[in-house]
């Protein structure tokens, strides 16, 4: 998307600089809007009560996951089972991230 913006607006900035600026802006705004969807806590509690193991597998970068964890306390639900795109060599849409999370949970 940054390459497209660069071309459409005829910007002199290099694409990597635009990507970094976009990331910094998103990370600065993100804490004000991060929230669980309605019903998540109850859903998670019920999943645990019936014996399901849970993990978070996201295509987000570590910095975004860390920001989200600091705002929402993800560890209260997922403990150390929080995995981002850096956990695998082929992130989403490949299934590798989900398979890695399942392996870490000890499930098929």
PyMOL commands that set and color helices and strands:
alter all, ss='L'
color gray80, all
select helices_A, chain A and resi 2-9+15-30+40-49+62-72+75-78+85-87+96-105
alter helices_A, ss='H'
color red, helices_A
select strands_A, chain A and resi 56-57+82-83
alter strands_A, ss='S'
color yellow, strands_A
deselect
rebuild
show_as cartoon
